[in-house]
Amino acid sequence: GERAVDAKLWPGAYASGWRVVPKYRGAEKRCHWSYVSPEGARITSKSAALQAQPDGGLSAKAAQEEMPRMVSQSEEAKAALREAARLGLQLVRSSRSNTGFKCVAYNACYAKRPFKVQVTEGGRQLRLGDFSTAEEAAL
């Protein structure tokens, strides 16, 4: 409700259209939240939400929409796609991932290798590595 959103973000956040949702199933038990801007951008850190506050999340939404297109145009991404085709592999797409690929997540904090591959096996999260493009990570 309104009080919970304002307590997690800033006074008036709820009235401005901001929402707070769990990052994943069961995340509320660990207090892991995502912040949804009035424009619909899903922001994973409170500091990023605070930075997006002045424009209501418009810049964050634009960055999220642009990111997969930017990535796919790099030479490394094209090389990964060629390698997948050479090996007869199909990269698994996902509409739920911010990268467009299953089990591949984008983390802007890691500038050189911002794409990580993480899978769940036997209830445990396994990190398989960090990559410079989403396509390399999906491969």
Rosetta silent file (secondary structure, phi, psi, omega in degrees, C-alpha in Angstrom):
SEQUENCE: GERAVDAKLWPGAYASGWRVVPKYRGAEKRCHWSYVSPEGARITSKSAALQAQPDGGLSAKAAQEEMPRMVSQSEEAKAALREAARLGLQLVRSSRSNTGFKCVAYNACYAKRPFKVQVTEGGRQLRLGDFSTAEEAAL
SCORE:     score description
SCORE:     0.000 S_00000001
   1 L     0.000 -173.821 -175.352    0.000    0.000    0.000 S_00000001
   2 H   -57.746  -48.009 -178.105    0.807    3.662    0.047 S_00000001
   3 H   -63.126  -40.666 -178.848    2.649    3.686    3.382 S_00000001
   4 H   -64.595  -43.271  179.432    4.827    0.707    2.456 S_00000001
   5 H   -64.470  -48.177 -179.679    5.892    2.255   -0.857 S_00000001
   6 H   -61.652  -36.061  179.467    6.620    5.640    0.722 S_00000001
   7 H   -68.654  -36.187 -178.525    8.600    3.948    3.532 S_00000001
   8 H   -81.516  -25.327 -178.461   10.732    1.977    1.054 S_00000001
   9 L  -113.527  -94.525 -179.970   11.295    4.903   -1.338 S_00000001
  10 L  -152.542  158.921  179.158   10.459    8.498   -0.364 S_00000001
  11 L   -58.432  128.610  179.706    7.404   10.420    0.861 S_00000001
  12 L    92.621   -1.342 -178.548    4.959   10.836   -1.998 S_00000001
  13 L   -62.063  -44.488 -178.919    6.386    8.018   -4.147 S_00000001
  14 L   -62.442  -45.886 -179.742    3.103    6.097   -4.177 S_00000001
  15 L   -63.324  -26.801  178.341    1.072    9.178   -5.112 S_00000001
  16 L   -81.624   -8.178  177.915    3.523    9.789   -7.980 S_00000001
  17 L   106.492    1.720  178.403    2.842    6.314   -9.362 S_00000001
  18 L   -75.699  147.125  177.143    5.831    4.359   -8.030 S_00000001
  19 E  -133.674  155.520  177.672    5.283    0.768   -6.853 S_00000001
  20 E  -119.626  127.478 -178.555    7.418   -1.718   -4.929 S_00000001
  21 E  -132.822  155.310  176.225    7.328   -5.413   -5.924 S_00000001
  22 E   -64.205  143.503  179.139    9.362   -8.490   -4.916 S_00000001
  23 L   -67.226  -30.415 -177.741   12.366   -9.116   -7.197 S_00000001
  24 L  -157.728  171.409 -179.483   11.509  -12.810   -7.444 S_00000001
  25 L   -61.078  124.907 -179.964    9.202  -15.384   -5.891 S_00000001
  26 L    87.260    1.270 -176.431    9.836  -15.413   -2.131 S_00000001
  27 H   -66.375  -26.743 -178.285   11.948  -12.221   -2.214 S_00000001
  28 H   -63.259  -26.883  177.911    9.770  -10.446    0.337 S_00000001
  29 H   -67.309  -28.689  179.791   11.109  -12.810    3.022 S_00000001
  30 L  -102.961    3.831 -178.976   14.613  -11.487    2.299 S_00000001
  31 L    59.510   43.229  175.580   13.505   -7.907    1.658 S_00000001
  32 L  -102.811  109.164 -172.149   14.700   -7.983   -1.972 S_00000001
  33 E  -117.533  152.405  166.567   12.608   -5.438   -3.845 S_00000001
  34 E  -112.493  151.924 -177.900   12.295   -3.973   -7.327 S_00000001
  35 E  -115.652  123.759 -177.257   10.944   -0.486   -7.814 S_00000001
  36 E  -104.272  121.077 -177.377    8.510    0.115  -10.668 S_00000001
  37 L   -75.400  166.492  176.884    8.406    3.657  -12.006 S_00000001
  38 L   -58.714  -25.513  179.402    5.222    5.399  -13.149 S_00000001
  39 L   -86.689   -4.535  177.092    6.386    4.689  -16.725 S_00000001
  40 L    97.488    2.344  177.781    6.718    0.958  -16.016 S_00000001
  41 L   -72.244  132.056  178.210   10.515    0.672  -15.784 S_00000001
  42 E   -94.661  116.016 -174.496   11.542   -2.030  -13.319 S_00000001
  43 E  -113.357  130.977 -169.677   14.494   -0.712  -11.301 S_00000001
  44 L   -95.113   -3.076  177.012   16.424   -3.109   -9.079 S_00000001
  45 L  -133.883  149.413 -179.810   18.087   -0.755   -6.607 S_00000001
  46 H   -64.885  -37.809 -179.613   16.784    2.025   -4.405 S_00000001
  47 H   -64.312  -38.916  177.182   19.656    4.314   -5.419 S_00000001
  48 H   -67.345  -36.456  176.812   18.775    3.870   -9.111 S_00000001
  49 H   -64.231  -40.801  178.035   15.126    4.581   -8.303 S_00000001
  50 H   -63.031  -38.536  177.548   16.177    7.779   -6.522 S_00000001
  51 H   -67.431  -33.242 -178.819   18.178    8.798   -9.607 S_00000001
  52 H   -82.576  -10.641 -175.045   15.167    8.061  -11.834 S_00000001
  53 H   -56.291  -45.654 -173.443   12.751    9.982   -9.592 S_00000001
  54 H   -57.694  -35.345 -179.346   12.994   13.441  -11.245 S_00000001
  55 H  -104.912   15.295  177.230   11.685   12.253  -14.630 S_00000001
  56 L    69.551   17.776  178.689    9.336    9.596  -13.241 S_00000001
  57 L    90.441    5.819 -179.927   11.514    6.794  -14.573 S_00000001
  58 H   -58.770  -45.690 -178.825   11.348    7.857  -18.237 S_00000001
  59 H   -66.584  -36.888  177.984   15.134    7.664  -18.701 S_00000001
  60 H   -65.586  -41.887  178.616   15.273    4.276  -16.946 S_00000001
  61 H   -64.307  -43.174  179.143   12.503    2.916  -19.176 S_00000001
  62 H   -62.230  -40.860  179.256   14.230    4.230  -22.309 S_00000001
  63 H   -65.051  -40.685  178.652   17.514    2.623  -21.229 S_00000001
  64 H   -65.320  -39.610 -179.530   15.792   -0.716  -20.591 S_00000001
  65 H   -71.216  -33.389 -177.217   14.071   -0.633  -23.977 S_00000001
  66 H   -81.205  -31.097 -171.899   17.256    0.357  -25.815 S_00000001
  67 H   -52.092  -52.069 -178.722   19.671   -2.032  -24.057 S_00000001
  68 H   -61.871  -35.620  178.337   18.927   -5.267  -25.950 S_00000001
  69 H   -67.873  -40.642  178.783   19.121   -3.483  -29.322 S_00000001
  70 H   -60.990  -46.655 -175.448   22.444   -1.842  -28.410 S_00000001
  71 H   -61.907  -45.342 -174.558   23.974   -5.110  -27.305 S_00000001
  72 H   -64.741  -14.911 -177.531   22.990   -7.079  -30.395 S_00000001
  73 L   -93.321   -4.800 -178.144   24.854   -4.672  -32.678 S_00000001
  74 L   -76.066  157.029  178.960   28.332   -5.125  -31.175 S_00000001
  75 H   -63.580  -37.953  178.261   31.031   -7.150  -32.939 S_00000001
  76 H   -62.936  -40.186  179.475   31.317   -9.494  -29.941 S_00000001
  77 H   -65.253  -43.872  179.094   27.575  -10.162  -30.086 S_00000001
  78 H   -62.918  -39.372  178.685   27.715  -10.866  -33.814 S_00000001
  79 H   -64.609  -39.899  178.686   30.668  -13.235  -33.269 S_00000001
  80 H   -64.910  -39.857  178.057   28.720  -15.108  -30.559 S_00000001
  81 H   -66.037  -39.566  176.742   25.724  -15.463  -32.888 S_00000001
  82 H   -63.458  -42.245  179.613   27.985  -16.778  -35.683 S_00000001
  83 H   -63.774  -40.955  177.664   29.553  -19.281  -33.266 S_00000001
  84 H   -61.763  -44.138  179.221   26.121  -20.472  -32.140 S_00000001
  85 H   -64.373  -41.240  179.603   25.077  -20.978  -35.768 S_00000001
  86 H   -61.445  -38.810 -178.962   28.346  -22.809  -36.562 S_00000001
  87 H   -85.776   -3.611 -178.877   27.777  -25.176  -33.641 S_00000001
  88 L    73.332   25.519 -179.314   24.091  -25.616  -34.473 S_00000001
  89 L   -95.316  148.922  175.496   23.022  -24.065  -31.171 S_00000001
  90 L  -114.148  123.412  177.785   19.909  -22.018  -30.615 S_00000001
  91 L   -75.397  129.469 -174.173   20.091  -19.207  -28.069 S_00000001
  92 L   -83.752  117.797  179.454   17.028  -19.408  -25.826 S_00000001
  93 E   -82.350  153.604  177.089   15.050  -16.166  -25.822 S_00000001
  94 L  -146.483  126.371  176.786   13.068  -14.935  -22.819 S_00000001
  95 L   -78.038  -14.674 -179.363   10.593  -12.078  -22.643 S_00000001
  96 L   -84.349  -19.342 -177.660   10.987  -12.071  -18.838 S_00000001
  97 L   -88.566  143.401  178.299   14.727  -11.291  -18.917 S_00000001
  98 L   -72.376   -7.793  178.294   15.978   -7.737  -19.288 S_00000001
  99 L  -101.629  -16.606 -177.052   18.540   -9.055  -21.807 S_00000001
 100 L    93.042   -2.215 -179.157   16.164  -11.070  -23.963 S_00000001
 101 E  -124.273  142.192  179.902   17.902  -14.371  -23.135 S_00000001
 102 L   -64.831  135.508  177.005   17.007  -17.041  -20.588 S_00000001
 103 L    68.090   11.125  178.675   19.259  -17.137  -17.473 S_00000001
 104 E  -113.444  125.219 -179.828   21.182  -14.028  -18.601 S_00000001
 105 E  -119.927  150.332  178.845   20.950  -10.881  -16.474 S_00000001
 106 E  -102.071  132.010  177.417   22.331   -7.384  -17.015 S_00000001
 107 L  -134.028  104.634 -175.888   24.192   -5.616  -14.222 S_00000001
 108 L   -63.473  -15.311 -179.438   25.466   -2.138  -15.107 S_00000001
 109 L   -66.020  -24.252 -179.175   27.828   -2.169  -12.107 S_00000001
 110 L  -104.810   91.155 -171.255   30.228   -4.387  -14.042 S_00000001
 111 L   -61.902  -43.698 -175.748   31.236   -2.189  -16.972 S_00000001
 112 L   -77.476  -34.883 -177.860   33.538   -4.624  -18.831 S_00000001
 113 L  -136.465   72.846 -171.610   31.456   -7.766  -18.341 S_00000001
 114 L   -81.483   -3.890 -177.602   27.931   -6.676  -17.369 S_00000001
 115 E  -105.544  124.262 -179.567   26.084   -9.859  -18.400 S_00000001
 116 E  -115.871  148.338  175.770   25.966  -12.742  -15.954 S_00000001
 117 E  -109.508  127.186 -178.062   24.664  -16.254  -16.397 S_00000001
 118 E  -141.320  129.404  178.567   22.992  -17.742  -13.372 S_00000001
 119 E  -124.672  162.160  176.559   20.963  -20.954  -13.119 S_00000001
 120 E  -110.418  127.189  178.488   19.177  -22.703  -10.293 S_00000001
 121 E  -134.895  123.597 -179.502   20.032  -26.324   -9.601 S_00000001
 122 L    58.903   33.318  179.207   18.680  -28.254   -6.638 S_00000001
 123 L    80.768    0.054  179.157   17.344  -25.042   -5.104 S_00000001
 124 E  -110.609  142.973  176.662   20.771  -23.349   -5.212 S_00000001
 125 E   -83.736  127.652  177.915   21.789  -20.462   -7.448 S_00000001
 126 E  -116.242  124.284  178.060   24.872  -21.213   -9.536 S_00000001
 127 E   -92.563  120.159 -175.522   26.724  -18.363  -11.246 S_00000001
 128 E   -92.744  -15.720  176.553   28.263  -19.644  -14.465 S_00000001
 129 E   151.576  172.490  178.919   30.186  -16.535  -15.436 S_00000001
 130 E  -118.521  142.020 -173.822   30.279  -12.930  -16.556 S_00000001
 131 E  -138.111  160.973 -177.323   30.377  -11.859  -20.209 S_00000001
 132 L   -85.160  -18.556  176.229   30.694   -8.683  -22.227 S_00000001
 133 L  -134.132  157.556  178.259   27.556   -9.306  -24.335 S_00000001
 134 H   -65.211  -36.075 -179.067   24.196  -10.965  -23.742 S_00000001
 135 H   -66.316  -40.632  176.507   24.772  -13.211  -26.760 S_00000001
 136 H   -62.145  -41.955 -179.919   28.095  -14.499  -25.385 S_00000001
 137 H   -65.132  -40.529 -179.160   26.413  -15.204  -22.070 S_00000001
 138 H   -68.397  -27.748 -179.282   23.496  -17.020  -23.745 S_00000001
 139 L   -67.680    0.000    0.000   25.921  -19.176  -25.732 S_00000001
